[in-house]
Amino acid sequence: MRQLISSFFSDERGATAIEYCLVACSISIVIVAAVTSLGQDVRALFVRVRDNFPQ
Protein backbone atom coordinates (compact mmCIF):
# COMPACT_ATOMS: atom_id res chain seq x y z
CA MET A 1 0.00 0.00 0.00
CA ARG A 2 2.84 2.39 0.81
CA GLN A 3 4.44 1.69 -2.53
CA LEU A 4 1.17 2.47 -4.32
CA ILE A 5 0.79 5.78 -2.50
CA SER A 6 4.45 6.61 -3.08
CA SER A 7 4.20 5.90 -6.80
CA PHE A 8 0.99 7.96 -6.97
CA PHE A 9 2.67 11.05 -5.52
CA SER A 10 5.90 10.64 -7.50
CA ASP A 11 4.13 10.24 -10.86
CA GLU A 12 4.43 13.52 -12.76
CA ARG A 13 2.53 12.64 -15.94
CA GLY A 14 -0.68 14.27 -14.76
CA ALA A 15 1.13 17.41 -13.63
CA THR A 16 2.84 17.69 -17.00
CA ALA A 17 -0.47 17.36 -18.82
CA ILE A 18 -1.98 20.09 -16.65
CA GLU A 19 1.01 22.35 -17.32
CA TYR A 20 0.63 21.86 -21.08
CA CYS A 21 -3.07 22.61 -20.76
CA LEU A 22 -2.36 25.84 -18.89
CA VAL A 23 0.16 26.90 -21.54
CA ALA A 24 -2.34 26.14 -24.32
CA CYS A 25 -5.08 28.08 -22.52
CA SER A 26 -2.77 31.05 -22.02
CA ILE A 27 -1.83 31.09 -25.69
CA SER A 28 -5.51 30.84 -26.65
CA ILE A 29 -6.39 33.82 -24.46
CA VAL A 30 -3.63 35.90 -26.05
CA ILE A 31 -4.79 34.93 -29.55
CA VAL A 32 -8.42 35.80 -28.79
CA ALA A 33 -7.40 39.16 -27.33
CA ALA A 34 -5.21 39.97 -30.34
CA VAL A 35 -7.84 38.95 -32.88
CA THR A 36 -10.53 40.92 -31.06
CA SER A 37 -8.36 44.03 -30.97
CA LEU A 38 -7.23 43.61 -34.56
CA GLY A 39 -10.78 42.86 -35.69
CA GLN A 40 -12.00 46.23 -34.43
CA ASP A 41 -9.20 48.03 -36.27
CA VAL A 42 -9.79 46.12 -39.51
CA ARG A 43 -13.53 46.78 -39.31
CA ALA A 44 -12.90 50.51 -38.82
CA LEU A 45 -10.57 50.50 -41.82
CA PHE A 46 -13.15 48.84 -44.07
CA VAL A 47 -15.87 51.23 -42.90
CA ARG A 48 -13.60 54.18 -43.68
CA VAL A 49 -12.84 52.78 -47.15
CA ARG A 50 -16.53 52.10 -47.80
CA ASP A 51 -17.53 55.60 -46.74
CA ASN A 52 -14.99 57.19 -49.09
CA PHE A 53 -16.41 55.51 -52.19
CA PRO A 54 -18.78 57.70 -54.19
CA GLN A 55 -22.40 56.64 -54.07
Backbone atoms as SQL, in Angstrom:
CREATE TABLE atoms (id INTEGER PRIMARY KEY, chain TEXT, resi INTEGER, resn TEXT, atom TEXT, x REAL, y REAL, z REAL);
INSERT INTO atoms VALUES
  (1, 'A', 1, 'MET', 'N', 0.823, -1.193, 0.000),
  (2, 'A', 1, 'MET', 'CA', 0.000, 0.000, 0.000),
  (3, 'A', 1, 'MET', 'C', 0.871, 1.263, 0.000),
  (4, 'A', 2, 'ARG', 'N', 1.946, 1.236, 0.777),
  (5, 'A', 2, 'ARG', 'CA', 2.845, 2.394, 0.813),
  (6, 'A', 2, 'ARG', 'C', 3.480, 2.638, -0.550),
  (7, 'A', 3, 'GLN', 'N', 3.821, 1.550, -1.218),
  (8, 'A', 3, 'GLN', 'CA', 4.443, 1.686, -2.532),
  (9, 'A', 3, 'GLN', 'C', 3.454, 2.301, -3.523),
  (10, 'A', 4, 'LEU', 'N', 2.205, 1.920, -3.446),
  (11, 'A', 4, 'LEU', 'CA', 1.175, 2.470, -4.322),
  (12, 'A', 4, 'LEU', 'C', 1.006, 3.972, -4.086),
  (13, 'A', 5, 'ILE', 'N', 0.936, 4.366, -2.837),
  (14, 'A', 5, 'ILE', 'CA', 0.789, 5.785, -2.503),
  (15, 'A', 5, 'ILE', 'C', 2.038, 6.559, -2.917),
  (16, 'A', 6, 'SER', 'N', 3.198, 5.969, -2.694),
  (17, 'A', 6, 'SER', 'CA', 4.453, 6.615, -3.076),
  (18, 'A', 6, 'SER', 'C', 4.531, 6.803, -4.584),
  (19, 'A', 7, 'SER', 'N', 4.155, 5.781, -5.337),
  (20, 'A', 7, 'SER', 'CA', 4.198, 5.904, -6.796),
  (21, 'A', 7, 'SER', 'C', 3.160, 6.903, -7.294),
  (22, 'A', 8, 'PHE', 'N', 2.030, 7.000, -6.595),
  (23, 'A', 8, 'PHE', 'CA', 0.992, 7.960, -6.975),
  (24, 'A', 8, 'PHE', 'C', 1.508, 9.393, -6.842),
  (25, 'A', 9, 'PHE', 'N', 2.184, 9.692, -5.748),
  (26, 'A', 9, 'PHE', 'CA', 2.666, 11.050, -5.521),
  (27, 'A', 9, 'PHE', 'C', 3.926, 11.374, -6.314),
  (28, 'A', 10, 'SER', 'N', 4.677, 10.372, -6.734),
  (29, 'A', 10, 'SER', 'CA', 5.896, 10.638, -7.500),
  (30, 'A', 10, 'SER', 'C', 5.639, 10.663, -9.006),
  (31, 'A', 11, 'ASP', 'N', 4.466, 10.232, -9.437),
  (32, 'A', 11, 'ASP', 'CA', 4.126, 10.235, -10.861),
  (33, 'A', 11, 'ASP', 'C', 3.832, 11.665, -11.306),
  (34, 'A', 12, 'GLU', 'N', 4.565, 12.133, -12.314),
  (35, 'A', 12, 'GLU', 'CA', 4.430, 13.518, -12.760),
  (36, 'A', 12, 'GLU', 'C', 3.713, 13.642, -14.099),
  (37, 'A', 13, 'ARG', 'N', 3.188, 12.566, -14.638),
  (38, 'A', 13, 'ARG', 'CA', 2.535, 12.642, -15.942),
  (39, 'A', 13, 'ARG', 'C', 1.304, 13.537, -15.913),
  (40, 'A', 14, 'GLY', 'N', 0.519, 13.442, -14.870),
  (41, 'A', 14, 'GLY', 'CA', -0.676, 14.274, -14.762),
  (42, 'A', 14, 'GLY', 'C', -0.328, 15.742, -14.609),
  (43, 'A', 15, 'ALA', 'N', 0.700, 16.019, -13.825),
  (44, 'A', 15, 'ALA', 'CA', 1.129, 17.409, -13.631),
  (45, 'A', 15, 'ALA', 'C', 1.631, 18.004, -14.936),
  (46, 'A', 16, 'THR', 'N', 2.348, 17.215, -15.711),
  (47, 'A', 16, 'THR', 'CA', 2.845, 17.689, -16.997),
  (48, 'A', 16, 'THR', 'C', 1.692, 17.987, -17.940),
  (49, 'A', 17, 'ALA', 'N', 0.698, 17.132, -17.962),
  (50, 'A', 17, 'ALA', 'CA', -0.467, 17.359, -18.817),
  (51, 'A', 17, 'ALA', 'C', -1.196, 18.635, -18.410),
  (52, 'A', 18, 'ILE', 'N', -1.319, 18.867, -17.128),
  (53, 'A', 18, 'ILE', 'CA', -1.978, 20.087, -16.650),
  (54, 'A', 18, 'ILE', 'C', -1.159, 21.316, -17.033),
  (55, 'A', 19, 'GLU', 'N', 0.157, 21.221, -16.935),
  (56, 'A', 19, 'GLU', 'CA', 1.009, 22.352, -17.318),
  (57, 'A', 19, 'GLU', 'C', 0.853, 22.667, -18.801),
  (58, 'A', 20, 'TYR', 'N', 0.835, 21.635, -19.651),
  (59, 'A', 20, 'TYR', 'CA', 0.634, 21.862, -21.083),
  (60, 'A', 20, 'TYR', 'C', -0.737, 22.477, -21.346),
  (61, 'A', 21, 'CYS', 'N', -1.730, 22.047, -20.606),
  (62, 'A', 21, 'CYS', 'CA', -3.074, 22.606, -20.756),
  (63, 'A', 21, 'CYS', 'C', -3.088, 24.085, -20.380),
  (64, 'A', 22, 'LEU', 'N', -2.415, 24.439, -19.302),
  (65, 'A', 22, 'LEU', 'CA', -2.357, 25.842, -18.889),
  (66, 'A', 22, 'LEU', 'C', -1.630, 26.699, -19.921),
  (67, 'A', 23, 'VAL', 'N', -0.565, 26.167, -20.497),
  (68, 'A', 23, 'VAL', 'CA', 0.156, 26.898, -21.542),
  (69, 'A', 23, 'VAL', 'C', -0.741, 27.092, -22.761),
  (70, 'A', 24, 'ALA', 'N', -1.443, 26.041, -23.173),
  (71, 'A', 24, 'ALA', 'CA', -2.340, 26.142, -24.324),
  (72, 'A', 24, 'ALA', 'C', -3.465, 27.137, -24.063),
  (73, 'A', 25, 'CYS', 'N', -4.013, 27.129, -22.867),
  (74, 'A', 25, 'CYS', 'CA', -5.079, 28.081, -22.521),
  (75, 'A', 25, 'CYS', 'C', -4.553, 29.509, -22.531),
  (76, 'A', 26, 'SER', 'N', -3.363, 29.708, -22.023),
  (77, 'A', 26, 'SER', 'CA', -2.771, 31.052, -22.019),
  (78, 'A', 26, 'SER', 'C', -2.554, 31.561, -23.436),
  (79, 'A', 27, 'ILE', 'N', -2.039, 30.704, -24.293),
  (80, 'A', 27, 'ILE', 'CA', -1.827, 31.087, -25.690),
  (81, 'A', 27, 'ILE', 'C', -3.161, 31.398, -26.358),
  (82, 'A', 28, 'SER', 'N', -4.184, 30.606, -26.074),
  (83, 'A', 28, 'SER', 'CA', -5.506, 30.844, -26.652),
  (84, 'A', 28, 'SER', 'C', -6.070, 32.187, -26.218),
  (85, 'A', 29, 'ILE', 'N', -5.898, 32.530, -24.961),
  (86, 'A', 29, 'ILE', 'CA', -6.394, 33.816, -24.459),
  (87, 'A', 29, 'ILE', 'C', -5.687, 34.972, -25.166),
  (88, 'A', 30, 'VAL', 'N', -4.388, 34.849, -25.358),
  (89, 'A', 30, 'VAL', 'CA', -3.632, 35.897, -26.049),
  (90, 'A', 30, 'VAL', 'C', -4.100, 36.021, -27.496),
  (91, 'A', 31, 'ILE', 'N', -4.328, 34.901, -28.164),
  (92, 'A', 31, 'ILE', 'CA', -4.789, 34.930, -29.552),
  (93, 'A', 31, 'ILE', 'C', -6.160, 35.582, -29.650),
  (94, 'A', 32, 'VAL', 'N', -7.074, 35.219, -28.761),
  (95, 'A', 32, 'VAL', 'CA', -8.420, 35.801, -28.787),
  (96, 'A', 32, 'VAL', 'C', -8.347, 37.304, -28.550),
  (97, 'A', 33, 'ALA', 'N', -7.537, 37.727, -27.613),
  (98, 'A', 33, 'ALA', 'CA', -7.404, 39.160, -27.334),
  (99, 'A', 33, 'ALA', 'C', -6.826, 39.899, -28.539),
  (100, 'A', 34, 'ALA', 'N', -5.825, 39.321, -29.176),
  (101, 'A', 34, 'ALA', 'CA', -5.207, 39.966, -30.337),
  (102, 'A', 34, 'ALA', 'C', -6.176, 40.044, -31.504),
  (103, 'A', 35, 'VAL', 'N', -6.895, 38.962, -31.767),
  (104, 'A', 35, 'VAL', 'CA', -7.843, 38.947, -32.883),
  (105, 'A', 35, 'VAL', 'C', -8.986, 39.921, -32.624),
  (106, 'A', 36, 'THR', 'N', -9.456, 39.988, -31.395),
  (107, 'A', 36, 'THR', 'CA', -10.526, 40.921, -31.058),
  (108, 'A', 36, 'THR', 'C', -10.070, 42.358, -31.273),
  (109, 'A', 37, 'SER', 'N', -8.894, 42.676, -30.805),
  (110, 'A', 37, 'SER', 'CA', -8.361, 44.028, -30.967),
  (111, 'A', 37, 'SER', 'C', -8.112, 44.341, -32.436),
  (112, 'A', 38, 'LEU', 'N', -7.511, 43.413, -33.143),
  (113, 'A', 38, 'LEU', 'CA', -7.228, 43.607, -34.556),
  (114, 'A', 38, 'LEU', 'C', -8.512, 43.672, -35.361),
  (115, 'A', 39, 'GLY', 'N', -9.501, 42.877, -34.976),
  (116, 'A', 39, 'GLY', 'CA', -10.779, 42.863, -35.687),
  (117, 'A', 39, 'GLY', 'C', -11.454, 44.213, -35.662),
  (118, 'A', 40, 'GLN', 'N', -11.407, 44.900, -34.537),
  (119, 'A', 40, 'GLN', 'CA', -12.003, 46.231, -34.433),
  (120, 'A', 40, 'GLN', 'C', -11.282, 47.212, -35.362),
  (121, 'A', 41, 'ASP', 'N', -9.967, 47.131, -35.412),
  (122, 'A', 41, 'ASP', 'CA', -9.196, 48.030, -36.273),
  (123, 'A', 41, 'ASP', 'C', -9.471, 47.754, -37.746),
  (124, 'A', 42, 'VAL', 'N', -9.528, 46.488, -38.122),
  (125, 'A', 42, 'VAL', 'CA', -9.792, 46.123, -39.514),
  (126, 'A', 42, 'VAL', 'C', -11.201, 46.550, -39.910),
  (127, 'A', 43, 'ARG', 'N', -12.160, 46.363, -39.029),
  (128, 'A', 43, 'ARG', 'CA', -13.534, 46.782, -39.313),
  (129, 'A', 43, 'ARG', 'C', -13.591, 48.291, -39.521),
  (130, 'A', 44, 'ALA', 'N', -12.923, 49.048, -38.675),
  (131, 'A', 44, 'ALA', 'CA', -12.898, 50.505, -38.818),
  (132, 'A', 44, 'ALA', 'C', -12.257, 50.911, -40.141),
  (133, 'A', 45, 'LEU', 'N', -11.218, 50.213, -40.547),
  (134, 'A', 45, 'LEU', 'CA', -10.565, 50.500, -41.820),
  (135, 'A', 45, 'LEU', 'C', -11.515, 50.261, -42.985),
  (136, 'A', 46, 'PHE', 'N', -12.221, 49.142, -42.992),
  (137, 'A', 46, 'PHE', 'CA', -13.154, 48.842, -44.073),
  (138, 'A', 46, 'PHE', 'C', -14.316, 49.832, -44.101),
  (139, 'A', 47, 'VAL', 'N', -14.785, 50.239, -42.948),
  (140, 'A', 47, 'VAL', 'CA', -15.867, 51.230, -42.898),
  (141, 'A', 47, 'VAL', 'C', -15.381, 52.551, -43.479),
  (142, 'A', 48, 'ARG', 'N', -14.160, 52.941, -43.146),
  (143, 'A', 48, 'ARG', 'CA', -13.601, 54.179, -43.684),
  (144, 'A', 48, 'ARG', 'C', -13.455, 54.099, -45.200),
  (145, 'A', 49, 'VAL', 'N', -12.984, 52.960, -45.707),
  (146, 'A', 49, 'VAL', 'CA', -12.840, 52.779, -47.154),
  (147, 'A', 49, 'VAL', 'C', -14.207, 52.813, -47.819),
  (148, 'A', 50, 'ARG', 'N', -15.179, 52.124, -47.241),
  (149, 'A', 50, 'ARG', 'CA', -16.533, 52.097, -47.803),
  (150, 'A', 50, 'ARG', 'C', -17.138, 53.495, -47.849),
  (151, 'A', 51, 'ASP', 'N', -16.945, 54.259, -46.804),
  (152, 'A', 51, 'ASP', 'CA', -17.532, 55.596, -46.742),
  (153, 'A', 51, 'ASP', 'C', -16.887, 56.566, -47.722),
  (154, 'A', 52, 'ASN', 'N', -15.670, 56.295, -48.147),
  (155, 'A', 52, 'ASN', 'CA', -14.989, 57.186, -49.086),
  (156, 'A', 52, 'ASN', 'C', -15.298, 56.876, -50.542),
  (157, 'A', 53, 'PHE', 'N', -15.995, 55.792, -50.820),
  (158, 'A', 53, 'PHE', 'CA', -16.405, 55.509, -52.189),
  (159, 'A', 53, 'PHE', 'C', -17.594, 56.391, -52.547),
  (160, 'A', 54, 'PRO', 'N', -17.609, 56.899, -53.794),
  (161, 'A', 54, 'PRO', 'CA', -18.776, 57.705, -54.194),
  (162, 'A', 54, 'PRO', 'C', -20.014, 56.820, -54.318),
  (163, 'A', 55, 'GLN', 'N', -21.136, 57.400, -54.024),
  (164, 'A', 55, 'GLN', 'CA', -22.400, 56.639, -54.068),
  (165, 'A', 55, 'GLN', 'C', -22.905, 56.489, -55.465);
